[in-house]
């Protein structure tokens, strides 16, 4: 039984990390879109510089 609980805990931790990362990426995307709509170039640069290459590529695929 302990093994099943260990597997469950590991899987739950992995899913939690993925969900957390997705939420963070979505929040950054929304901030980036908002700054862009406001014409706030400094904010756009700041937000974009905090995003990983993978996040920026995903953003470009979604919105580009």
mmCIF file of the N, C-alpha and C atoms, coordinates in Angstrom:
data_MODEL
# 
_entry.id   MODEL 
# 
loop_
_atom_site.group_PDB 
_atom_site.id 
_atom_site.type_symbol 
_atom_site.label_atom_id 
_atom_site.label_alt_id 
_atom_site.label_comp_id 
_atom_site.label_asym_id 
_atom_site.label_entity_id 
_atom_site.label_seq_id 
_atom_site.pdbx_PDB_ins_code 
_atom_site.Cartn_x 
_atom_site.Cartn_y 
_atom_site.Cartn_z 
_atom_site.occupancy 
_atom_site.B_iso_or_equiv 
_atom_site.pdbx_formal_charge 
_atom_site.auth_seq_id 
_atom_site.auth_comp_id 
_atom_site.auth_asym_id 
_atom_site.auth_atom_id 
_atom_site.pdbx_PDB_model_num 
ATOM 1   N N  . UNK A 1 1  ? 0.814  -1.189 0.000   1.00 0.00 ? 1  UNK A N  1 
ATOM 2   C CA . UNK A 1 1  ? 0.000  0.000  0.000   1.00 0.00 ? 1  UNK A CA 1 
ATOM 3   C C  . UNK A 1 1  ? 0.865  1.264  0.000   1.00 0.00 ? 1  UNK A C  1 
ATOM 4   N N  . UNK A 1 2  ? 1.972  1.223  0.708   1.00 0.00 ? 2  UNK A N  1 
ATOM 5   C CA . UNK A 1 2  ? 2.840  2.402  0.756   1.00 0.00 ? 2  UNK A CA 1 
ATOM 6   C C  . UNK A 1 2  ? 3.332  2.768  -0.633  1.00 0.00 ? 2  UNK A C  1 
ATOM 7   N N  . UNK A 1 3  ? 3.611  1.780  -1.440  1.00 0.00 ? 3  UNK A N  1 
ATOM 8   C CA . UNK A 1 3  ? 4.087  2.065  -2.792  1.00 0.00 ? 3  UNK A CA 1 
ATOM 9   C C  . UNK A 1 3  ? 3.013  2.792  -3.593  1.00 0.00 ? 3  UNK A C  1 
ATOM 10  N N  . UNK A 1 4  ? 1.776  2.351  -3.477  1.00 0.00 ? 4  UNK A N  1 
ATOM 11  C CA . UNK A 1 4  ? 0.695  3.015  -4.189  1.00 0.00 ? 4  UNK A CA 1 
ATOM 12  C C  . UNK A 1 4  ? 0.532  4.457  -3.721  1.00 0.00 ? 4  UNK A C  1 
ATOM 13  N N  . UNK A 1 5  ? 0.666  4.666  -2.441  1.00 0.00 ? 5  UNK A N  1 
ATOM 14  C CA . UNK A 1 5  ? 0.577  6.033  -1.923  1.00 0.00 ? 5  UNK A CA 1 
ATOM 15  C C  . UNK A 1 5  ? 1.753  6.879  -2.400  1.00 0.00 ? 5  UNK A C  1 
ATOM 16  N N  . UNK A 1 6  ? 2.931  6.290  -2.459  1.00 0.00 ? 6  UNK A N  1 
ATOM 17  C CA . UNK A 1 6  ? 4.102  7.017  -2.968  1.00 0.00 ? 6  UNK A CA 1 
ATOM 18  C C  . UNK A 1 6  ? 3.907  7.381  -4.434  1.00 0.00 ? 6  UNK A C  1 
ATOM 19  N N  . UNK A 1 7  ? 3.396  6.426  -5.228  1.00 0.00 ? 7  UNK A N  1 
ATOM 20  C CA . UNK A 1 7  ? 3.127  6.701  -6.647  1.00 0.00 ? 7  UNK A CA 1 
ATOM 21  C C  . UNK A 1 7  ? 2.088  7.808  -6.792  1.00 0.00 ? 7  UNK A C  1 
ATOM 22  N N  . UNK A 1 8  ? 1.047  7.719  -5.984  1.00 0.00 ? 8  UNK A N  1 
ATOM 23  C CA . UNK A 1 8  ? -0.004 8.733  -6.024  1.00 0.00 ? 8  UNK A CA 1 
ATOM 24  C C  . UNK A 1 8  ? 0.554  10.099 -5.655  1.00 0.00 ? 8  UNK A C  1 
ATOM 25  N N  . UNK A 1 9  ? 1.351  10.169 -4.613  1.00 0.00 ? 9  UNK A N  1 
ATOM 26  C CA . UNK A 1 9  ? 1.935  11.437 -4.174  1.00 0.00 ? 9  UNK A CA 1 
ATOM 27  C C  . UNK A 1 9  ? 2.843  12.016 -5.256  1.00 0.00 ? 9  UNK A C  1 
ATOM 28  N N  . UNK A 1 10 ? 3.628  11.168 -5.883  1.00 0.00 ? 10 UNK A N  1 
ATOM 29  C CA . UNK A 1 10 ? 4.519  11.627 -6.963  1.00 0.00 ? 10 UNK A CA 1 
ATOM 30  C C  . UNK A 1 10 ? 3.710  12.164 -8.138  1.00 0.00 ? 10 UNK A C  1 
ATOM 31  N N  . UNK A 1 11 ? 2.680  11.420 -8.540  1.00 0.00 ? 11 UNK A N  1 
ATOM 32  C CA . UNK A 1 11 ? 1.839  11.850 -9.657  1.00 0.00 ? 11 UNK A CA 1 
ATOM 33  C C  . UNK A 1 11 ? 1.082  13.132 -9.329  1.00 0.00 ? 11 UNK A C  1 
ATOM 34  N N  . UNK A 1 12 ? 0.590  13.218 -8.107  1.00 0.00 ? 12 UNK A N  1 
ATOM 35  C CA . UNK A 1 12 ? -0.116 14.422 -7.687  1.00 0.00 ? 12 UNK A CA 1 
ATOM 36  C C  . UNK A 1 12 ? 0.815  15.635 -7.693  1.00 0.00 ? 12 UNK A C  1 
ATOM 37  N N  . UNK A 1 13 ? 2.027  15.458 -7.231  1.00 0.00 ? 13 UNK A N  1 
ATOM 38  C CA . UNK A 1 13 ? 3.006  16.554 -7.237  1.00 0.00 ? 13 UNK A CA 1 
ATOM 39  C C  . UNK A 1 13 ? 3.307  17.000 -8.667  1.00 0.00 ? 13 UNK A C  1 
ATOM 40  N N  . UNK A 1 14 ? 3.434  16.046 -9.584  1.00 0.00 ? 14 UNK A N  1 
ATOM 41  C CA . UNK A 1 14 ? 3.716  16.382 -10.979 1.00 0.00 ? 14 UNK A CA 1 
ATOM 42  C C  . UNK A 1 14 ? 2.561  17.164 -11.598 1.00 0.00 ? 14 UNK A C  1 
ATOM 43  N N  . UNK A 1 15 ? 1.339  16.720 -11.361 1.00 0.00 ? 15 UNK A N  1 
ATOM 44  C CA . UNK A 1 15 ? 0.168  17.411 -11.902 1.00 0.00 ? 15 UNK A CA 1 
ATOM 45  C C  . UNK A 1 15 ? 0.039  18.804 -11.285 1.00 0.00 ? 15 UNK A C  1 
ATOM 46  N N  . UNK A 1 16 ? 0.314  18.915 -10.013 1.00 0.00 ? 16 UNK A N  1 
ATOM 47  C CA . UNK A 1 16 ? 0.253  20.211 -9.336  1.00 0.00 ? 16 UNK A CA 1 
ATOM 48  C C  . UNK A 1 16 ? 1.278  21.177 -9.928  1.00 0.00 ? 16 UNK A C  1 
ATOM 49  N N  . UNK A 1 17 ? 2.496  20.683 -10.169 1.00 0.00 ? 17 UNK A N  1 
ATOM 50  C CA . UNK A 1 17 ? 3.523  21.532 -10.800 1.00 0.00 ? 17 UNK A CA 1 
ATOM 51  C C  . UNK A 1 17 ? 3.070  21.997 -12.179 1.00 0.00 ? 17 UNK A C  1 
ATOM 52  N N  . UNK A 1 18 ? 2.498  21.087 -12.966 1.00 0.00 ? 18 UNK A N  1 
ATOM 53  C CA . UNK A 1 18 ? 2.038  21.449 -14.308 1.00 0.00 ? 18 UNK A CA 1 
ATOM 54  C C  . UNK A 1 18 ? 0.916  22.481 -14.252 1.00 0.00 ? 18 UNK A C  1 
ATOM 55  N N  . UNK A 1 19 ? -0.022 22.285 -13.347 1.00 0.00 ? 19 UNK A N  1 
ATOM 56  C CA . UNK A 1 19 ? -1.139 23.232 -13.216 1.00 0.00 ? 19 UNK A CA 1 
ATOM 57  C C  . UNK A 1 19 ? -0.648 24.597 -12.746 1.00 0.00 ? 19 UNK A C  1 
ATOM 58  N N  . UNK A 1 20 ? 0.290  24.594 -11.825 1.00 0.00 ? 20 UNK A N  1 
ATOM 59  C CA . UNK A 1 20 ? 0.855  25.848 -11.333 1.00 0.00 ? 20 UNK A CA 1 
ATOM 60  C C  . UNK A 1 20 ? 1.575  26.587 -12.448 1.00 0.00 ? 20 UNK A C  1 
ATOM 61  N N  . UNK A 1 21 ? 2.377  25.867 -13.226 1.00 0.00 ? 21 UNK A N  1 
ATOM 62  C CA . UNK A 1 21 ? 3.105  26.483 -14.336 1.00 0.00 ? 21 UNK A CA 1 
ATOM 63  C C  . UNK A 1 21 ? 2.139  27.036 -15.380 1.00 0.00 ? 21 UNK A C  1 
ATOM 64  N N  . UNK A 1 22 ? 1.080  26.306 -15.666 1.00 0.00 ? 22 UNK A N  1 
ATOM 65  C CA . UNK A 1 22 ? 0.089  26.782 -16.638 1.00 0.00 ? 22 UNK A CA 1 
ATOM 66  C C  . UNK A 1 22 ? -0.588 28.057 -16.141 1.00 0.00 ? 22 UNK A C  1 
ATOM 67  N N  . UNK A 1 23 ? -0.908 28.104 -14.860 1.00 0.00 ? 23 UNK A N  1 
ATOM 68  C CA . UNK A 1 23 ? -1.543 29.299 -14.296 1.00 0.00 ? 23 UNK A CA 1 
ATOM 69  C C  . UNK A 1 23 ? -0.604 30.497 -14.341 1.00 0.00 ? 23 UNK A C  1 
ATOM 70  N N  . UNK A 1 24 ? 0.661  30.266 -14.033 1.00 0.00 ? 24 UNK A N  1 
ATOM 71  C CA . UNK A 1 24 ? 1.644  31.351 -14.077 1.00 0.00 ? 24 UNK A CA 1 
ATOM 72  C C  . UNK A 1 24 ? 1.804  31.858 -15.506 1.00 0.00 ? 24 UNK A C  1 
ATOM 73  N N  . UNK A 1 25 ? 1.896  30.928 -16.457 1.00 0.00 ? 25 UNK A N  1 
ATOM 74  C CA . UNK A 1 25 ? 2.040  31.322 -17.861 1.00 0.00 ? 25 UNK A CA 1 
ATOM 75  C C  . UNK A 1 25 ? 0.834  32.110 -18.335 1.00 0.00 ? 25 UNK A C  1 
ATOM 76  N N  . UNK A 1 26 ? -0.366 31.663 -17.960 1.00 0.00 ? 26 UNK A N  1 
ATOM 77  C CA . UNK A 1 26 ? -1.585 32.371 -18.347 1.00 0.00 ? 26 UNK A CA 1 
ATOM 78  C C  . UNK A 1 26 ? -1.615 33.772 -17.743 1.00 0.00 ? 26 UNK A C  1 
ATOM 79  N N  . UNK A 1 27 ? -1.211 33.898 -16.506 1.00 0.00 ? 27 UNK A N  1 
ATOM 80  C CA . UNK A 1 27 ? -1.182 35.217 -15.867 1.00 0.00 ? 27 UNK A CA 1 
ATOM 81  C C  . UNK A 1 27 ? -0.193 36.140 -16.574 1.00 0.00 ? 27 UNK A C  1 
ATOM 82  N N  . UNK A 1 28 ? 0.965  35.619 -16.917 1.00 0.00 ? 28 UNK A N  1 
ATOM 83  C CA . UNK A 1 28 ? 1.950  36.436 -17.638 1.00 0.00 ? 28 UNK A CA 1 
ATOM 84  C C  . UNK A 1 28 ? 1.408  36.845 -18.999 1.00 0.00 ? 28 UNK A C  1 
ATOM 85  N N  . UNK A 1 29 ? 0.749  35.909 -19.687 1.00 0.00 ? 29 UNK A N  1 
ATOM 86  C CA . UNK A 1 29 ? 0.174  36.232 -20.993 1.00 0.00 ? 29 UNK A CA 1 
ATOM 87  C C  . UNK A 1 29 ? -0.854 37.339 -20.874 1.00 0.00 ? 29 UNK A C  1 
ATOM 88  N N  . UNK A 1 30 ? -1.714 37.264 -19.865 1.00 0.00 ? 30 UNK A N  1 
ATOM 89  C CA . UNK A 1 30 ? -2.743 38.289 -19.681 1.00 0.00 ? 30 UNK A CA 1 
ATOM 90  C C  . UNK A 1 30 ? -2.119 39.645 -19.365 1.00 0.00 ? 30 UNK A C  1 
ATOM 91  N N  . UNK A 1 31 ? -1.078 39.647 -18.526 1.00 0.00 ? 31 UNK A N  1 
ATOM 92  C CA . UNK A 1 31 ? -0.375 40.901 -18.222 1.00 0.00 ? 31 UNK A CA 1 
ATOM 93  C C  . UNK A 1 31 ? 0.282  41.468 -19.470 1.00 0.00 ? 31 UNK A C  1 
ATOM 94  N N  . UNK A 1 32 ? 0.871  40.594 -20.289 1.00 0.00 ? 32 UNK A N  1 
ATOM 95  C CA . UNK A 1 32 ? 1.534  41.024 -21.522 1.00 0.00 ? 32 UNK A CA 1 
ATOM 96  C C  . UNK A 1 32 ? 0.525  41.624 -22.491 1.00 0.00 ? 32 UNK A C  1 
ATOM 97  N N  . UNK A 1 33 ? -0.616 40.981 -22.633 1.00 0.00 ? 33 UNK A N  1 
ATOM 98  C CA . UNK A 1 33 ? -1.669 41.492 -23.518 1.00 0.00 ? 33 UNK A CA 1 
ATOM 99  C C  . UNK A 1 33 ? -2.175 42.842 -23.011 1.00 0.00 ? 33 UNK A C  1 
ATOM 100 N N  . UNK A 1 34 ? -2.407 42.941 -21.718 1.00 0.00 ? 34 UNK A N  1 
ATOM 101 C CA . UNK A 1 34 ? -2.889 44.199 -21.146 1.00 0.00 ? 34 UNK A CA 1 
ATOM 102 C C  . UNK A 1 34 ? -1.904 45.334 -21.352 1.00 0.00 ? 34 UNK A C  1 
ATOM 103 N N  . UNK A 1 35 ? -0.638 45.067 -21.109 1.00 0.00 ? 35 UNK A N  1 
ATOM 104 C CA . UNK A 1 35 ? 0.390  46.102 -21.289 1.00 0.00 ? 35 UNK A CA 1 
ATOM 105 C C  . UNK A 1 35 ? 0.491  46.515 -22.750 1.00 0.00 ? 35 UNK A C  1 
ATOM 106 N N  . UNK A 1 36 ? 0.363  45.546 -23.633 1.00 0.00 ? 36 UNK A N  1 
ATOM 107 C CA . UNK A 1 36 ? 0.419  45.839 -25.058 1.00 0.00 ? 36 UNK A CA 1 
ATOM 108 C C  . UNK A 1 36 ? -0.760 46.707 -25.486 1.00 0.00 ? 36 UNK A C  1 
ATOM 109 N N  . UNK A 1 37 ? -1.943 46.383 -24.996 1.00 0.00 ? 37 UNK A N  1 
ATOM 110 C CA . UNK A 1 37 ? -3.132 47.173 -25.344 1.00 0.00 ? 37 UNK A CA 1 
ATOM 111 C C  . UNK A 1 37 ? -3.027 48.599 -24.826 1.00 0.00 ? 37 UNK A C  1 
ATOM 112 N N  . UNK A 1 38 ? -2.385 48.768 -23.666 1.00 0.00 ? 38 UNK A N  1 
ATOM 113 C CA . UNK A 1 38 ? -2.207 50.103 -23.091 1.00 0.00 ? 38 UNK A CA 1 
ATOM 114 C C  . UNK A 1 38 ? -1.083 50.876 -23.780 1.00 0.00 ? 38 UNK A C  1 
ATOM 115 N N  . UNK A 1 39 ? -0.286 50.172 -24.577 1.00 0.00 ? 39 UNK A N  1 
ATOM 116 C CA . UNK A 1 39 ? 0.848  50.809 -25.234 1.00 0.00 ? 39 UNK A CA 1 
ATOM 117 C C  . UNK A 1 39 ? 2.016  51.025 -24.296 1.00 0.00 ? 39 UNK A C  1 
ATOM 118 N N  . UNK A 1 40 ? 2.085  50.246 -23.230 1.00 0.00 ? 40 UNK A N  1 
ATOM 119 C CA . UNK A 1 40 ? 3.133  50.385 -22.220 1.00 0.00 ? 40 UNK A CA 1 
ATOM 120 C C  . UNK A 1 40 ? 4.334  49.521 -22.608 1.00 0.00 ? 40 UNK A C  1 
ATOM 121 N N  . UNK A 1 41 ? 5.202  50.078 -23.431 1.00 0.00 ? 41 UNK A N  1 
ATOM 122 C CA . UNK A 1 41 ? 6.336  49.331 -23.966 1.00 0.00 ? 41 UNK A CA 1 
ATOM 123 C C  . UNK A 1 41 ? 7.273  48.820 -22.869 1.00 0.00 ? 41 UNK A C  1 
ATOM 124 N N  . UNK A 1 42 ? 7.500  49.626 -21.857 1.00 0.00 ? 42 UNK A N  1 
ATOM 125 C CA . UNK A 1 42 ? 8.382  49.211 -20.757 1.00 0.00 ? 42 UNK A CA 1 
ATOM 126 C C  . UNK A 1 42 ? 7.822  47.983 -20.043 1.00 0.00 ? 42 UNK A C  1 
ATOM 127 N N  . UNK A 1 43 ? 6.514  47.980 -19.808 1.00 0.00 ? 43 UNK A N  1 
ATOM 128 C CA . UNK A 1 43 ? 5.891  46.828 -19.153 1.00 0.00 ? 43 UNK A CA 1 
ATOM 129 C C  . UNK A 1 43 ? 5.949  45.599 -20.050 1.00 0.00 ? 43 UNK A C  1 
ATOM 130 N N  . UNK A 1 44 ? 5.711  45.776 -21.339 1.00 0.00 ? 44 UNK A N  1 
ATOM 131 C CA . UNK A 1 44 ? 5.790  44.655 -22.284 1.00 0.00 ? 44 UNK A CA 1 
ATOM 132 C C  . UNK A 1 44 ? 7.181  44.048 -22.242 1.00 0.00 ? 44 UNK A C  1 
ATOM 133 N N  . UNK A 1 45 ? 8.194  44.892 -22.297 1.00 0.00 ? 45 UNK A N  1 
ATOM 134 C CA . UNK A 1 45 ? 9.572  44.392 -22.255 1.00 0.00 ? 45 UNK A CA 1 
ATOM 135 C C  . UNK A 1 45 ? 9.868  43.670 -20.947 1.00 0.00 ? 45 UNK A C  1 
ATOM 136 N N  . UNK A 1 46 ? 9.408  44.229 -19.852 1.00 0.00 ? 46 UNK A N  1 
ATOM 137 C CA . UNK A 1 46 ? 9.647  43.637 -18.543 1.00 0.00 ? 46 UNK A CA 1 
ATOM 138 C C  . UNK A 1 46 ? 8.973  42.269 -18.427 1.00 0.00 ? 46 UNK A C  1 
ATOM 139 N N  . UNK A 1 47 ? 7.725  42.200 -18.828 1.00 0.00 ? 47 UNK A N  1 
ATOM 140 C CA . UNK A 1 47 ? 6.988  40.933 -18.747 1.00 0.00 ? 47 UNK A CA 1 
ATOM 141 C C  . UNK A 1 47 ? 7.599  39.904 -19.685 1.00 0.00 ? 47 UNK A C  1 
ATOM 142 N N  . UNK A 1 48 ? 7.877  40.306 -20.910 1.00 0.00 ? 48 UNK A N  1 
ATOM 143 C CA . UNK A 1 48 ? 8.454  39.374 -21.880 1.00 0.00 ? 48 UNK A CA 1 
ATOM 144 C C  . UNK A 1 48 ? 9.809  38.865 -21.420 1.00 0.00 ? 48 UNK A C  1 
ATOM 145 N N  . UNK A 1 49 ? 10.585 39.715 -20.766 1.00 0.00 ? 49 UNK A N  1 
ATOM 146 C CA . UNK A 1 49 ? 11.904 39.282 -20.313 1.00 0.00 ? 49 UNK A CA 1 
ATOM 147 C C  . UNK A 1 49 ? 11.806 38.294 -19.148 1.00 0.00 ? 49 UNK A C  1 
ATOM 148 N N  . UNK A 1 50 ? 10.663 38.260 -18.471 1.00 0.00 ? 50 UNK A N  1 
ATOM 149 C CA . UNK A 1 50 ? 10.484 37.312 -17.374 1.00 0.00 ? 50 UNK A CA 1 
ATOM 150 C C  . UNK A 1 50 ? 9.957  35.965 -17.864 1.00 0.00 ? 50 UNK A C  1 
ATOM 151 N N  . UNK A 1 51 ? 9.616  35.887 -19.150 1.00 0.00 ? 51 UNK A N  1 
ATOM 152 C CA . UNK A 1 51 ? 9.058  34.660 -19.708 1.00 0.00 ? 51 UNK A CA 1 
ATOM 153 C C  . UNK A 1 51 ? 10.157 33.815 -20.343 1.00 0.00 ? 51 UNK A C  1 
ATOM 154 N N  . UNK A 1 52 ? 9.997  32.519 -20.253 1.00 0.00 ? 52 UNK A N  1 
ATOM 155 C CA . UNK A 1 52 ? 10.961 31.617 -20.874 1.00 0.00 ? 52 UNK A CA 1 
ATOM 156 C C  . UNK A 1 52 ? 10.745 31.600 -22.386 1.00 0.00 ? 52 UNK A C  1 
ATOM 157 N N  . UNK A 1 53 ? 11.711 31.078 -23.093 1.00 0.00 ? 53 UNK A N  1 
ATOM 158 C CA . UNK A 1 53 ? 11.590 30.948 -24.548 1.00 0.00 ? 53 UNK A CA 1 
ATOM 159 C C  . UNK A 1 53 ? 10.381 30.089 -24.893 1.00 0.00 ? 53 UNK A C  1 
ATOM 160 N N  . UNK A 1 54 ? 10.165 29.024 -24.154 1.00 0.00 ? 54 UNK A N  1 
ATOM 161 C CA . UNK A 1 54 ? 9.016  28.147 -24.411 1.00 0.00 ? 54 UNK A CA 1 
ATOM 162 C C  . UNK A 1 54 ? 7.701  28.895 -24.209 1.00 0.00 ? 54 UNK A C  1 
ATOM 163 N N  . UNK A 1 55 ? 7.637  29.720 -23.152 1.00 0.00 ? 55 UNK A N  1 
ATOM 164 C CA . UNK A 1 55 ? 6.430  30.506 -22.903 1.00 0.00 ? 55 UNK A CA 1 
ATOM 165 C C  . UNK A 1 55 ? 6.191  31.512 -24.025 1.00 0.00 ? 55 UNK A C  1 
ATOM 166 N N  . UNK A 1 56 ? 7.260  32.159 -24.480 1.00 0.00 ? 56 UNK A N  1 
ATOM 167 C CA . UNK A 1 56 ? 7.125  33.138 -25.558 1.00 0.00 ? 56 UNK A CA 1 
ATOM 168 C C  . UNK A 1 56 ? 6.700  32.468 -26.862 1.00 0.00 ? 56 UNK A C  1 
ATOM 169 N N  . UNK A 1 57 ? 7.249  31.297 -27.155 1.00 0.00 ? 57 UNK A N  1 
ATOM 170 C CA . UNK A 1 57 ? 6.851  30.568 -28.366 1.00 0.00 ? 57 UNK A CA 1 
ATOM 171 C C  . UNK A 1 57 ? 5.392  30.131 -28.286 1.00 0.00 ? 57 UNK A C  1 
ATOM 172 N N  . UNK A 1 58 ? 4.968  29.662 -27.123 1.00 0.00 ? 58 UNK A N  1 
ATOM 173 C CA . UNK A 1 58 ? 3.567  29.263 -26.956 1.00 0.00 ? 58 UNK A CA 1 
ATOM 174 C C  . UNK A 1 58 ? 2.650  30.464 -27.112 1.00 0.00 ? 58 UNK A C  1 
ATOM 175 N N  . UNK A 1 59 ? 3.062  31.599 -26.555 1.00 0.00 ? 59 UNK A N  1 
ATOM 176 C CA . UNK A 1 59 ? 2.286  32.834 -26.692 1.00 0.00 ? 59 UNK A CA 1 
ATOM 177 C C  . UNK A 1 59 ? 2.177  33.220 -28.159 1.00 0.00 ? 59 UNK A C  1 
ATOM 178 N N  . UNK A 1 60 ? 3.262  33.129 -28.881 1.00 0.00 ? 60 UNK A N  1 
ATOM 179 C CA . UNK A 1 60 ? 3.264  33.488 -30.290 1.00 0.00 ? 60 UNK A CA 1 
ATOM 180 C C  . UNK A 1 60 ? 2.358  32.548 -31.087 1.00 0.00 ? 60 UNK A C  1 
ATOM 181 N N  . UNK A 1 61 ? 2.370  31.255 -30.773 1.00 0.00 ? 61 UNK A N  1 
ATOM 182 C CA . UNK A 1 61 ? 1.495  30.307 -31.466 1.00 0.00 ? 61 UNK A CA 1 
ATOM 183 C C  . UNK A 1 61 ? 0.019  30.632 -31.200 1.00 0.00 ? 61 UNK A C  1 
ATOM 184 N N  . UNK A 1 62 ? -0.289 31.004 -29.966 1.00 0.00 ? 62 UNK A N  1 
ATOM 185 C CA . UNK A 1 62 ? -1.677 31.304 -29.601 1.00 0.00 ? 62 UNK A CA 1 
ATOM 186 C C  . UNK A 1 62 ? -2.161 32.624 -30.183 1.00 0.00 ? 62 UNK A C  1 
ATOM 187 N N  . UNK A 1 63 ? -1.299 33.636 -30.135 1.00 0.00 ? 63 UNK A N  1 
ATOM 188 C CA . UNK A 1 63 ? -1.731 34.993 -30.424 1.00 0.00 ? 63 UNK A CA 1 
ATOM 189 C C  . UNK A 1 63 ? -1.071 35.607 -31.654 1.00 0.00 ? 63 UNK A C  1 
ATOM 190 N N  . UNK A 1 64 ? -0.113 34.916 -32.217 1.00 0.00 ? 64 UNK A N  1 
ATOM 191 C CA . UNK A 1 64 ? 0.637  35.492 -33.320 1.00 0.00 ? 64 UNK A CA 1 
ATOM 192 C C  . UNK A 1 64 ? 0.023  35.220 -34.629 1.00 0.00 ? 64 UNK A C  1 
# 
